[in-house]
Amino acid sequence: MIGNLHKADAAGKLELGNQMSPVAYGITVGEQKKAGNYVVKVSVSAPRDWLLQRGFKSEATLVKEDGSKVQLHHDGNLDVGDALSVELLAIDESCSQESELRQRYPELRV
């Protein structure tokens, strides 16, 4: 990834139950490709109580700063006994070319 970052942080919005909240998110590109495609991890650290109050089950939507949306997931059931901050993740293995990666994740540009 010449001229690009392997990690980037950005600001977006977390959407759940027709409500939105500002959130920071991170994007990390794996060092090695899987089956010829880049492995991109999108992560958000979200407040547990905010998620529970909106009926969170296992998915929420990240609206990135460019307006595109990413479905985020959490393994297992979330309840009040979990940590105050909950990590939500998305793994994208759909980009085989650097140009695709730059288009889908403009946050990675330097």
Biopython code that builds the backbone (N, CA, C, O; Angstrom):
import numpy as np
from Bio.PDB.StructureBuilder import StructureBuilder

atoms = [
    (1, "MET", "N", (0.836, -1.181, 0.000)),
    (1, "MET", "CA", (0.000, 0.000, 0.000)),
    (1, "MET", "C", (0.879, 1.241, 0.000)),
    (1, "MET", "O", (0.936, 1.968, 0.992)),
    (2, "ILE", "N", (1.540, 1.475, -1.074)),
    (2, "ILE", "CA", (2.435, 2.608, -1.210)),
    (2, "ILE", "C", (1.618, 3.890, -1.160)),
    (2, "ILE", "O", (0.611, 4.019, -1.857)),
    (3, "GLY", "N", (2.055, 4.840, -0.333)),
    (3, "GLY", "CA", (1.366, 6.118, -0.231)),
    (3, "GLY", "C", (0.083, 6.073, 0.565)),
    (3, "GLY", "O", (-0.680, 7.039, 0.548)),
    (4, "ASN", "N", (-0.178, 4.985, 1.259)),
    (4, "ASN", "CA", (-1.395, 4.868, 2.048)),
    (4, "ASN", "C", (-1.058, 4.411, 3.458)),
    (4, "ASN", "O", (0.022, 3.876, 3.706)),
    (5, "LEU", "N", (-1.970, 4.620, 4.357)),
    (5, "LEU", "CA", (-1.832, 4.158, 5.719)),
    (5, "LEU", "C", (-2.340, 2.732, 5.852)),
    (5, "LEU", "O", (-3.211, 2.311, 5.091)),
    (6, "HIS", "N", (-1.807, 1.987, 6.807)),
    (6, "HIS", "CA", (-2.341, 0.672, 7.117)),
    (6, "HIS", "C", (-3.386, 0.760, 8.216)),
    (6, "HIS", "O", (-4.166, -0.170, 8.418)),
    (7, "LYS", "N", (-3.398, 1.894, 8.934)),
    (7, "LYS", "CA", (-4.373, 2.135, 9.996)),
    (7, "LYS", "C", (-4.851, 3.570, 9.891)),
    (7, "LYS", "O", (-4.100, 4.467, 9.507)),
    (8, "ALA", "N", (-6.094, 3.768, 10.232)),
    (8, "ALA", "CA", (-6.642, 5.122, 10.234)),
    (8, "ALA", "C", (-7.764, 5.208, 11.254)),
    (8, "ALA", "O", (-8.471, 4.232, 11.505)),
    (9, "ASP", "N", (-7.917, 6.377, 11.831)),
    (9, "ASP", "CA", (-9.025, 6.675, 12.731)),
    (9, "ASP", "C", (-9.859, 7.767, 12.094)),
    (9, "ASP", "O", (-9.334, 8.642, 11.406)),
    (10, "ALA", "N", (-11.155, 7.711, 12.328)),
    (10, "ALA", "CA", (-12.055, 8.698, 11.745)),
    (10, "ALA", "C", (-13.273, 8.862, 12.643)),
    (10, "ALA", "O", (-13.438, 8.145, 13.630)),
    (11, "ALA", "N", (-14.112, 9.808, 12.286)),
    (11, "ALA", "CA", (-15.343, 10.061, 13.035)),
    (11, "ALA", "C", (-16.536, 9.757, 12.145)),
    (11, "ALA", "O", (-16.546, 10.085, 10.958)),
    (12, "GLY", "N", (-17.534, 9.129, 12.734)),
    (12, "GLY", "CA", (-18.752, 8.809, 12.014)),
    (12, "GLY", "C", (-19.923, 8.820, 12.968)),
    (12, "GLY", "O", (-19.895, 9.488, 14.001)),
    (13, "LYS", "N", (-20.955, 8.072, 12.614)),
    (13, "LYS", "CA", (-22.143, 7.975, 13.465)),
    (13, "LYS", "C", (-22.560, 6.516, 13.564)),
    (13, "LYS", "O", (-22.520, 5.773, 12.583)),
    (14, "LEU", "N", (-22.955, 6.126, 14.755)),
    (14, "LEU", "CA", (-23.472, 4.784, 14.986)),
    (14, "LEU", "C", (-24.983, 4.866, 14.940)),
    (14, "LEU", "O", (-25.593, 5.664, 15.651)),
    (15, "GLU", "N", (-25.589, 4.035, 14.096)),
    (15, "GLU", "CA", (-27.037, 4.049, 13.893)),
    (15, "GLU", "C", (-27.637, 2.760, 14.440)),
    (15, "GLU", "O", (-27.205, 1.657, 14.105)),
    (16, "LEU", "N", (-28.649, 2.932, 15.294)),
    (16, "LEU", "CA", (-29.332, 1.787, 15.878)),
    (16, "LEU", "C", (-30.717, 2.226, 16.323)),
    (16, "LEU", "O", (-30.864, 3.246, 16.997)),
    (17, "GLY", "N", (-31.714, 1.472, 15.954)),
    (17, "GLY", "CA", (-33.079, 1.801, 16.370)),
    (17, "GLY", "C", (-33.515, 3.177, 15.924)),
    (17, "GLY", "O", (-34.155, 3.897, 16.690)),
    (18, "ASN", "N", (-33.183, 3.563, 14.691)),
    (18, "ASN", "CA", (-33.538, 4.872, 14.124)),
    (18, "ASN", "C", (-32.950, 6.045, 14.889)),
    (18, "ASN", "O", (-33.430, 7.172, 14.761)),
    (19, "GLN", "N", (-31.921, 5.794, 15.681)),
    (19, "GLN", "CA", (-31.232, 6.868, 16.393)),
    (19, "GLN", "C", (-29.757, 6.813, 16.041)),
    (19, "GLN", "O", (-29.220, 5.752, 15.724)),
    (20, "MET", "N", (-29.100, 7.980, 16.100)),
    (20, "MET", "CA", (-27.686, 8.060, 15.761)),
    (20, "MET", "C", (-26.917, 8.717, 16.893)),
    (20, "MET", "O", (-27.441, 9.547, 17.636)),
    (21, "SER", "N", (-25.663, 8.319, 16.999)),
    (21, "SER", "CA", (-24.769, 8.900, 17.991)),
    (21, "SER", "C", (-23.384, 9.044, 17.369)),
    (21, "SER", "O", (-22.912, 8.133, 16.688)),
    (22, "PRO", "N", (-22.726, 10.190, 17.600)),
    (22, "PRO", "CA", (-21.362, 10.343, 17.079)),
    (22, "PRO", "C", (-20.450, 9.281, 17.678)),
    (22, "PRO", "O", (-20.587, 8.915, 18.845)),
    (23, "VAL", "N", (-19.510, 8.788, 16.859)),
    (23, "VAL", "CA", (-18.610, 7.735, 17.320)),
    (23, "VAL", "C", (-17.297, 7.813, 16.539)),
    (23, "VAL", "O", (-17.275, 8.190, 15.367)),
    (24, "ALA", "N", (-16.221, 7.453, 17.206)),
    (24, "ALA", "CA", (-14.935, 7.306, 16.517)),
    (24, "ALA", "C", (-14.824, 5.863, 16.042)),
    (24, "ALA", "O", (-15.324, 4.946, 16.694)),
    (25, "TYR", "N", (-14.169, 5.668, 14.908)),
    (25, "TYR", "CA", (-13.962, 4.313, 14.426)),
    (25, "TYR", "C", (-12.552, 4.172, 13.879)),
    (25, "TYR", "O", (-11.901, 5.149, 13.507)),
    (26, "GLY", "N", (-12.105, 2.929, 13.842)),
    (26, "GLY", "CA", (-10.779, 2.642, 13.342)),
    (26, "GLY", "C", (-10.834, 1.675, 12.182)),
    (26, "GLY", "O", (-11.718, 0.821, 12.110)),
    (27, "ILE", "N", (-9.887, 1.815, 11.278)),
    (27, "ILE", "CA", (-9.764, 0.921, 10.134)),
    (27, "ILE", "C", (-8.336, 0.399, 10.120)),
    (27, "ILE", "O", (-7.380, 1.169, 10.209)),
    (28, "THR", "N", (-8.203, -0.912, 10.008)),
    (28, "THR", "CA", (-6.893, -1.545, 9.957)),
    (28, "THR", "C", (-6.849, -2.496, 8.772)),
    (28, "THR", "O", (-7.764, -3.296, 8.574)),
    (29, "VAL", "N", (-5.784, -2.407, 7.988)),
    (29, "VAL", "CA", (-5.584, -3.319, 6.866)),
    (29, "VAL", "C", (-4.534, -4.338, 7.278)),
    (29, "VAL", "O", (-3.442, -3.974, 7.714)),
    (30, "GLY", "N", (-4.869, -5.612, 7.139)),
    (30, "GLY", "CA", (-3.952, -6.677, 7.509)),
    (30, "GLY", "C", (-2.683, -6.656, 6.677)),
    (30, "GLY", "O", (-2.684, -6.204, 5.532)),
    (31, "GLU", "N", (-1.610, -7.147, 7.258)),
    (31, "GLU", "CA", (-0.321, -7.188, 6.574)),
    (31, "GLU", "C", (-0.331, -8.156, 5.393)),
    (31, "GLU", "O", (0.365, -7.930, 4.403)),
    (32, "GLN", "N", (-1.112, -9.226, 5.487)),
    (32, "GLN", "CA", (-1.143, -10.226, 4.427)),
    (32, "GLN", "C", (-2.545, -10.328, 3.839)),
    (32, "GLN", "O", (-3.545, -10.109, 4.524)),
    (33, "LYS", "N", (-2.593, -10.661, 2.573)),
    (33, "LYS", "CA", (-3.880, -10.855, 1.910)),
    (33, "LYS", "C", (-4.411, -12.250, 2.209)),
    (33, "LYS", "O", (-3.650, -13.164, 2.528)),
    (34, "LYS", "N", (-5.722, -12.398, 2.101)),
    (34, "LYS", "CA", (-6.373, -13.691, 2.275)),
    (34, "LYS", "C", (-7.068, -14.023, 0.956)),
    (34, "LYS", "O", (-7.938, -13.281, 0.500)),
    (35, "ALA", "N", (-6.684, -15.126, 0.357)),
    (35, "ALA", "CA", (-7.237, -15.543, -0.939)),
    (35, "ALA", "C", (-7.121, -14.424, -1.977)),
    (35, "ALA", "O", (-8.011, -14.252, -2.809)),
    (36, "GLY", "N", (-6.023, -13.663, -1.927)),
    (36, "GLY", "CA", (-5.774, -12.595, -2.890)),
    (36, "GLY", "C", (-6.452, -11.279, -2.583)),
    (36, "GLY", "O", (-6.319, -10.328, -3.353)),
    (37, "ASN", "N", (-7.181, -11.196, -1.467)),
    (37, "ASN", "CA", (-7.891, -9.968, -1.099)),
    (37, "ASN", "C", (-7.327, -9.373, 0.189)),
    (37, "ASN", "O", (-6.851, -10.086, 1.072)),
    (38, "TYR", "N", (-7.396, -8.052, 0.268)),
    (38, "TYR", "CA", (-7.016, -7.368, 1.495)),
    (38, "TYR", "C", (-7.990, -7.740, 2.604)),
    (38, "TYR", "O", (-9.174, -7.957, 2.346)),
    (39, "VAL", "N", (-7.499, -7.813, 3.834)),
    (39, "VAL", "CA", (-8.345, -8.053, 5.003)),
    (39, "VAL", "C", (-8.423, -6.739, 5.773)),
    (39, "VAL", "O", (-7.434, -6.271, 6.336)),
    (40, "VAL", "N", (-9.616, -6.156, 5.785)),
    (40, "VAL", "CA", (-9.829, -4.851, 6.423)),
    (40, "VAL", "C", (-10.728, -5.043, 7.634)),
    (40, "VAL", "O", (-11.792, -5.656, 7.546)),
    (41, "LYS", "N", (-10.283, -4.508, 8.766)),
    (41, "LYS", "CA", (-11.083, -4.575, 9.994)),
    (41, "LYS", "C", (-11.564, -3.168, 10.327)),
    (41, "LYS", "O", (-10.767, -2.236, 10.434)),
    (42, "VAL", "N", (-12.866, -3.028, 10.489)),
    (42, "VAL", "CA", (-13.474, -1.764, 10.917)),
    (42, "VAL", "C", (-13.964, -1.993, 12.335)),
    (42, "VAL", "O", (-14.714, -2.936, 12.588)),
    (43, "SER", "N", (-13.546, -1.132, 13.272)),
    (43, "SER", "CA", (-13.934, -1.333, 14.666)),
    (43, "SER", "C", (-14.452, -0.046, 15.290)),
    (43, "SER", "O", (-14.008, 1.059, 14.976)),
    (44, "VAL", "N", (-15.411, -0.241, 16.188)),
    (44, "VAL", "CA", (-16.021, 0.854, 16.941)),
    (44, "VAL", "C", (-16.104, 0.419, 18.390)),
    (44, "VAL", "O", (-16.454, -0.725, 18.681)),
    (45, "SER", "N", (-15.790, 1.313, 19.283)),
    (45, "SER", "CA", (-15.992, 1.080, 20.707)),
    (45, "SER", "C", (-17.233, 1.871, 21.100)),
    (45, "SER", "O", (-17.217, 3.102, 21.108)),
    (46, "ALA", "N", (-18.312, 1.156, 21.426)),
    (46, "ALA", "CA", (-19.604, 1.798, 21.678)),
    (46, "ALA", "C", (-20.010, 1.647, 23.141)),
    (46, "ALA", "O", (-19.679, 0.645, 23.775)),
    (47, "PRO", "N", (-20.726, 2.635, 23.680)),
    (47, "PRO", "CA", (-21.204, 2.545, 25.063)),
    (47, "PRO", "C", (-22.261, 1.443, 25.220)),
    (47, "PRO", "O", (-23.277, 1.438, 24.524)),
    (48, "ARG", "N", (-22.007, 0.528, 26.132)),
    (48, "ARG", "CA", (-22.915, -0.602, 26.377)),
    (48, "ARG", "C", (-24.334, -0.129, 26.654)),
    (48, "ARG", "O", (-25.281, -0.646, 26.061)),
    (49, "ASP", "N", (-24.499, 0.841, 27.542)),
    (49, "ASP", "CA", (-25.847, 1.269, 27.934)),
    (49, "ASP", "C", (-26.604, 1.901, 26.768)),
    (49, "ASP", "O", (-27.811, 1.701, 26.632)),
    (50, "TRP", "N", (-25.904, 2.659, 25.931)),
    (50, "TRP", "CA", (-26.541, 3.261, 24.759)),
    (50, "TRP", "C", (-27.071, 2.157, 23.854)),
    (50, "TRP", "O", (-28.192, 2.245, 23.353)),
    (51, "LEU", "N", (-26.275, 1.127, 23.647)),
    (51, "LEU", "CA", (-26.699, 0.001, 22.810)),
    (51, "LEU", "C", (-27.909, -0.713, 23.410)),
    (51, "LEU", "O", (-28.887, -0.979, 22.712)),
    (52, "LEU", "N", (-27.840, -1.020, 24.704)),
    (52, "LEU", "CA", (-28.937, -1.744, 25.361)),
    (52, "LEU", "C", (-30.237, -0.948, 25.345)),
    (52, "LEU", "O", (-31.308, -1.522, 25.144)),
    (53, "GLN", "N", (-30.160, 0.361, 25.553)),
    (53, "GLN", "CA", (-31.360, 1.206, 25.575)),
    (53, "GLN", "C", (-32.069, 1.232, 24.217)),
    (53, "GLN", "O", (-33.260, 1.535, 24.144)),
    (54, "ARG", "N", (-31.348, 0.919, 23.159)),
    (54, "ARG", "CA", (-31.927, 0.933, 21.823)),
    (54, "ARG", "C", (-32.223, -0.468, 21.298)),
    (54, "ARG", "O", (-32.470, -0.650, 20.105)),
    (55, "GLY", "N", (-32.198, -1.458, 22.193)),
    (55, "GLY", "CA", (-32.585, -2.813, 21.819)),
    (55, "GLY", "C", (-31.543, -3.574, 21.023)),
    (55, "GLY", "O", (-31.888, -4.458, 20.238)),
    (56, "PHE", "N", (-30.277, -3.246, 21.212)),
    (56, "PHE", "CA", (-29.204, -3.906, 20.474)),
    (56, "PHE", "C", (-29.258, -5.423, 20.666)),
    (56, "PHE", "O", (-29.399, -5.917, 21.784)),
    (57, "LYS", "N", (-29.143, -6.140, 19.564)),
    (57, "LYS", "CA", (-29.067, -7.608, 19.603)),
    (57, "LYS", "C", (-27.646, -8.025, 19.250)),
    (57, "LYS", "O", (-26.902, -8.488, 20.115)),
    (58, "SER", "N", (-27.266, -7.866, 17.988)),
    (58, "SER", "CA", (-25.913, -8.237, 17.582)),
    (58, "SER", "C", (-25.362, -7.375, 16.444)),
    (58, "SER", "O", (-24.196, -7.523, 16.079)),
    (59, "GLU", "N", (-26.171, -6.481, 15.880)),
    (59, "GLU", "CA", (-25.738, -5.651, 14.760)),
    (59, "GLU", "C", (-26.117, -4.193, 14.947)),
    (59, "GLU", "O", (-27.155, -3.862, 15.521)),
    (60, "ALA", "N", (-25.241, -3.333, 14.445)),
    (60, "ALA", "CA", (-25.506, -1.903, 14.370)),
    (60, "ALA", "C", (-24.864, -1.405, 13.080)),
    (60, "ALA", "O", (-24.062, -2.113, 12.470)),
    (61, "THR", "N", (-25.206, -0.213, 12.671)),
    (61, "THR", "CA", (-24.693, 0.342, 11.424)),
    (61, "THR", "C", (-23.793, 1.533, 11.714)),
    (61, "THR", "O", (-24.158, 2.440, 12.461)),
    (62, "LEU", "N", (-22.613, 1.513, 11.112)),
    (62, "LEU", "CA", (-21.704, 2.658, 11.169)),
    (62, "LEU", "C", (-21.916, 3.470, 9.907)),
    (62, "LEU", "O", (-21.833, 2.938, 8.800)),
    (63, "VAL", "N", (-22.191, 4.755, 10.069)),
    (63, "VAL", "CA", (-22.247, 5.673, 8.940)),
    (63, "VAL", "C", (-20.910, 6.398, 8.939)),
    (63, "VAL", "O", (-20.636, 7.225, 9.809)),
    (64, "LYS", "N", (-20.082, 6.076, 7.950)),
    (64, "LYS", "CA", (-18.736, 6.635, 7.886)),
    (64, "LYS", "C", (-18.781, 8.097, 7.489)),
    (64, "LYS", "O", (-19.824, 8.602, 7.074)),
    (65, "GLU", "N", (-17.638, 8.784, 7.615)),
    (65, "GLU", "CA", (-17.598, 10.216, 7.326)),
    (65, "GLU", "C", (-17.895, 10.522, 5.856)),
    (65, "GLU", "O", (-18.281, 11.646, 5.538)),
    (66, "ASP", "N", (-17.726, 9.553, 4.955)),
    (66, "ASP", "CA", (-18.059, 9.786, 3.548)),
    (66, "ASP", "C", (-19.523, 9.436, 3.236)),
    (66, "ASP", "O", (-19.961, 9.552, 2.092)),
    (67, "GLY", "N", (-20.279, 9.005, 4.267)),
    (67, "GLY", "CA", (-21.696, 8.687, 4.103)),
    (67, "GLY", "C", (-21.983, 7.223, 3.830)),
    (67, "GLY", "O", (-23.136, 6.799, 3.907)),
    (68, "SER", "N", (-20.964, 6.441, 3.515)),
    (68, "SER", "CA", (-21.196, 5.014, 3.276)),
    (68, "SER", "C", (-21.462, 4.305, 4.599)),
    (68, "SER", "O", (-21.105, 4.796, 5.670)),
    (69, "LYS", "N", (-22.095, 3.142, 4.499)),
    (69, "LYS", "CA", (-22.502, 2.412, 5.701)),
    (69, "LYS", "C", (-21.798, 1.071, 5.795)),
    (69, "LYS", "O", (-21.522, 0.417, 4.789)),
    (70, "VAL", "N", (-21.514, 0.675, 7.043)),
    (70, "VAL", "CA", (-20.868, -0.603, 7.329)),
    (70, "VAL", "C", (-21.664, -1.290, 8.433)),
    (70, "VAL", "O", (-21.947, -0.685, 9.467)),
    (71, "GLN", "N", (-22.026, -2.558, 8.213)),
    (71, "GLN", "CA", (-22.711, -3.336, 9.247)),
    (71, "GLN", "C", (-21.675, -3.858, 10.240)),
    (71, "GLN", "O", (-20.738, -4.559, 9.858)),
    (72, "LEU", "N", (-21.849, -3.513, 11.507)),
    (72, "LEU", "CA", (-20.961, -3.944, 12.577)),
    (72, "LEU", "C", (-21.627, -5.048, 13.382)),
    (72, "LEU", "O", (-22.851, -5.085, 13.509)),
    (73, "HIS", "N", (-20.821, -5.942, 13.919)),
    (73, "HIS", "CA", (-21.341, -7.091, 14.656)),
    (73, "HIS", "C", (-20.667, -7.221, 16.013)),
    (73, "HIS", "O", (-19.542, -6.764, 16.216)),
    (74, "HIS", "N", (-21.380, -7.853, 16.934)),
    (74, "HIS", "CA", (-20.856, -8.198, 18.255)),
    (74, "HIS", "C", (-21.218, -9.654, 18.508)),
    (74, "HIS", "O", (-22.368, -10.061, 18.343)),
    (75, "ASP", "N", (-20.222, -10.430, 18.910)),
    (75, "ASP", "CA", (-20.475, -11.846, 19.197)),
    (75, "ASP", "C", (-21.137, -11.995, 20.555)),
    (75, "ASP", "O", (-20.750, -11.343, 21.524)),
    (76, "GLY", "N", (-22.132, -12.855, 20.611)),
    (76, "GLY", "CA", (-22.797, -13.153, 21.877)),
    (76, "GLY", "C", (-23.861, -12.138, 22.242)),
    (76, "GLY", "O", (-24.031, -11.116, 21.578)),
    (77, "ASN", "N", (-24.574, -12.445, 23.319)),
    (77, "ASN", "CA", (-25.621, -11.556, 23.813)),
    (77, "ASN", "C", (-25.018, -10.481, 24.697)),
    (77, "ASN", "O", (-24.124, -10.749, 25.500)),
    (78, "LEU", "N", (-25.507, -9.282, 24.547)),
    (78, "LEU", "CA", (-25.041, -8.146, 25.337)),
    (78, "LEU", "C", (-25.983, -7.948, 26.518)),
    (78, "LEU", "O", (-27.201, -7.951, 26.344)),
    (79, "ASP", "N", (-25.429, -7.776, 27.722)),
    (79, "ASP", "CA", (-26.263, -7.466, 28.889)),
    (79, "ASP", "C", (-25.504, -6.537, 29.829)),
    (79, "ASP", "O", (-24.342, -6.210, 29.587)),
    (80, "VAL", "N", (-26.166, -6.117, 30.897)),
    (80, "VAL", "CA", (-25.600, -5.120, 31.808)),
    (80, "VAL", "C", (-24.350, -5.613, 32.535)),
    (80, "VAL", "O", (-23.634, -4.806, 33.128)),
    (81, "GLY", "N", (-24.075, -6.891, 32.506)),
    (81, "GLY", "CA", (-22.874, -7.425, 33.134)),
    (81, "GLY", "C", (-21.632, -7.289, 32.270)),
    (81, "GLY", "O", (-20.525, -7.546, 32.743)),
    (82, "ASP", "N", (-21.793, -6.887, 31.007)),
    (82, "ASP", "CA", (-20.656, -6.705, 30.108)),
    (82, "ASP", "C", (-19.934, -5.393, 30.399)),
    (82, "ASP", "O", (-20.435, -4.541, 31.133)),
    (83, "ALA", "N", (-18.764, -5.250, 29.816)),
    (83, "ALA", "CA", (-17.966, -4.029, 29.988)),
    (83, "ALA", "C", (-18.748, -2.810, 29.518)),
    (83, "ALA", "O", (-19.636, -2.920, 28.673)),
    (84, "LEU", "N", (-18.413, -1.648, 30.069)),
    (84, "LEU", "CA", (-19.098, -0.406, 29.708)),
    (84, "LEU", "C", (-18.894, -0.030, 28.248)),
    (84, "LEU", "O", (-19.746, 0.614, 27.637)),
    (85, "SER", "N", (-17.770, -0.434, 27.703)),
    (85, "SER", "CA", (-17.457, -0.158, 26.311)),
    (85, "SER", "C", (-17.444, -1.480, 25.545)),
    (85, "SER", "O", (-16.754, -2.423, 25.931)),
    (86, "VAL", "N", (-18.206, -1.539, 24.468)),
    (86, "VAL", "CA", (-18.382, -2.770, 23.705)),
    (86, "VAL", "C", (-17.754, -2.589, 22.325)),
    (86, "VAL", "O", (-18.016, -1.602, 21.638)),
    (87, "GLU", "N", (-16.921, -3.553, 21.927)),
    (87, "GLU", "CA", (-16.311, -3.479, 20.605)),
    (87, "GLU", "C", (-17.222, -4.117, 19.570)),
    (87, "GLU", "O", (-17.654, -5.261, 19.712)),
    (88, "LEU", "N", (-17.503, -3.346, 18.525)),
    (88, "LEU", "CA", (-18.280, -3.821, 17.382)),
    (88, "LEU", "C", (-17.328, -3.893, 16.199)),
    (88, "LEU", "O", (-16.516, -2.990, 15.999)),
    (89, "LEU", "N", (-17.422, -4.956, 15.416)),
    (89, "LEU", "CA", (-16.468, -5.185, 14.333)),
    (89, "LEU", "C", (-17.135, -5.517, 13.010)),
    (89, "LEU", "O", (-18.255, -6.025, 12.957)),
    (90, "ALA", "N", (-16.412, -5.213, 11.953)),
    (90, "ALA", "CA", (-16.752, -5.671, 10.611)),
    (90, "ALA", "C", (-15.444, -6.081, 9.946)),
    (90, "ALA", "O", (-14.443, -5.372, 10.052)),
    (91, "ILE", "N", (-15.449, -7.208, 9.272)),
    (91, "ILE", "CA", (-14.294, -7.668, 8.514)),
    (91, "ILE", "C", (-14.688, -7.664, 7.040)),
    (91, "ILE", "O", (-15.686, -8.271, 6.652)),
    (92, "ASP", "N", (-13.905, -6.983, 6.238)),
    (92, "ASP", "CA", (-14.174, -6.872, 4.801)),
    (92, "ASP", "C", (-13.015, -7.510, 4.044)),
    (92, "ASP", "O", (-11.866, -7.091, 4.184)),
    (93, "GLU", "N", (-13.322, -8.519, 3.248)),
    (93, "GLU", "CA", (-12.318, -9.192, 2.426)),
    (93, "GLU", "C", (-12.690, -9.099, 0.950)),
    (93, "GLU", "O", (-12.403, -10.013, 0.177)),
    (94, "SER", "N", (-13.327, -7.996, 0.557)),
    (94, "SER", "CA", (-13.843, -7.889, -0.800)),
    (94, "SER", "C", (-12.942, -7.111, -1.752)),
    (94, "SER", "O", (-13.213, -7.085, -2.953)),
    (95, "CYS", "N", (-11.888, -6.480, -1.261)),
    (95, "CYS", "CA", (-11.024, -5.658, -2.116)),
    (95, "CYS", "C", (-9.771, -6.423, -2.522)),
    (95, "CYS", "O", (-8.966, -6.800, -1.671)),
    (96, "SER", "N", (-9.606, -6.653, -3.826)),
    (96, "SER", "CA", (-8.412, -7.348, -4.300)),
    (96, "SER", "C", (-7.356, -6.372, -4.816)),
    (96, "SER", "O", (-6.171, -6.703, -4.852)),
    (97, "GLN", "N", (-7.772, -5.196, -5.208)),
    (97, "GLN", "CA", (-6.856, -4.196, -5.759)),
    (97, "GLN", "C", (-6.721, -3.013, -4.798)),
    (97, "GLN", "O", (-7.650, -2.682, -4.060)),
    (98, "GLU", "N", (-5.565, -2.396, -4.824)),
    (98, "GLU", "CA", (-5.354, -1.217, -3.981)),
    (98, "GLU", "C", (-6.310, -0.090, -4.352)),
    (98, "GLU", "O", (-6.745, 0.665, -3.483)),
    (99, "SER", "N", (-6.640, 0.029, -5.639)),
    (99, "SER", "CA", (-7.565, 1.078, -6.066)),
    (99, "SER", "C", (-8.954, 0.873, -5.454)),
    (99, "SER", "O", (-9.612, 1.843, -5.076)),
    (100, "GLU", "N", (-9.401, -0.377, -5.354)),
    (100, "GLU", "CA", (-10.682, -0.681, -4.703)),
    (100, "GLU", "C", (-10.636, -0.303, -3.230)),
    (100, "GLU", "O", (-11.579, 0.269, -2.684)),
    (101, "LEU", "N", (-9.521, -0.636, -2.606)),
    (101, "LEU", "CA", (-9.336, -0.346, -1.187)),
    (101, "LEU", "C", (-9.389, 1.161, -0.935)),
    (101, "LEU", "O", (-10.043, 1.610, 0.006)),
    (102, "ARG", "N", (-8.709, 1.937, -1.769)),
    (102, "ARG", "CA", (-8.714, 3.398, -1.615)),
    (102, "ARG", "C", (-10.093, 3.983, -1.843)),
    (102, "ARG", "O", (-10.481, 4.947, -1.183)),
    (103, "GLN", "N", (-10.832, 3.406, -2.773)),
    (103, "GLN", "CA", (-12.183, 3.905, -3.060)),
    (103, "GLN", "C", (-13.131, 3.610, -1.903)),
    (103, "GLN", "O", (-13.901, 4.480, -1.496)),
    (104, "ARG", "N", (-13.083, 2.399, -1.374)),
    (104, "ARG", "CA", (-13.986, 1.994, -0.303)),
    (104, "ARG", "C", (-13.602, 2.603, 1.033)),
    (104, "ARG", "O", (-14.468, 2.878, 1.864)),
    (105, "TYR", "N", (-12.306, 2.818, 1.246)),
    (105, "TYR", "CA", (-11.819, 3.341, 2.532)),
    (105, "TYR", "C", (-10.939, 4.570, 2.324)),
    (105, "TYR", "O", (-9.720, 4.490, 2.477)),
    (106, "PRO", "N", (-11.544, 5.705, 1.977)),
    (106, "PRO", "CA", (-10.751, 6.922, 1.726)),
    (106, "PRO", "C", (-10.011, 7.396, 2.983)),
    (106, "PRO", "O", (-9.078, 8.194, 2.884)),
    (107, "GLU", "N", (-10.415, 6.916, 4.152)),
    (107, "GLU", "CA", (-9.743, 7.290, 5.403)),
    (107, "GLU", "C", (-8.282, 6.838, 5.413)),
    (107, "GLU", "O", (-7.469, 7.392, 6.153)),
    (108, "LEU", "N", (-7.945, 5.842, 4.603)),
    (108, "LEU", "CA", (-6.594, 5.294, 4.585)),
    (108, "LEU", "C", (-5.620, 6.135, 3.757)),
    (108, "LEU", "O", (-4.427, 5.835, 3.731)),
    (109, "ARG", "N", (-6.085, 7.143, 3.105)),
    (109, "ARG", "CA", (-5.190, 8.003, 2.310)),
    (109, "ARG", "C", (-4.390, 8.904, 3.219)),
    (109, "ARG", "O", (-4.872, 9.366, 4.253)),
    (110, "VAL", "N", (-3.149, 9.148, 2.812)),
    (110, "VAL", "CA", (-2.287, 10.059, 3.581)),
    (110, "VAL", "C", (-2.433, 11.467, 3.077)),
    (110, "VAL", "O", (-1.789, 12.379, 3.596)),
]
sb = StructureBuilder()
sb.init_structure("model")
sb.init_model(0)
sb.init_chain("A")
sb.init_seg("    ")
for serial, (resi, resn, name, xyz) in enumerate(atoms, 1):
    if name == "N":
        sb.init_residue(resn, " ", resi, " ")
    sb.init_atom(name, np.array(xyz, "f"), 0.0, 1.0, " ", f" {name:<3s}", serial, name[0])
structure = sb.get_structure()
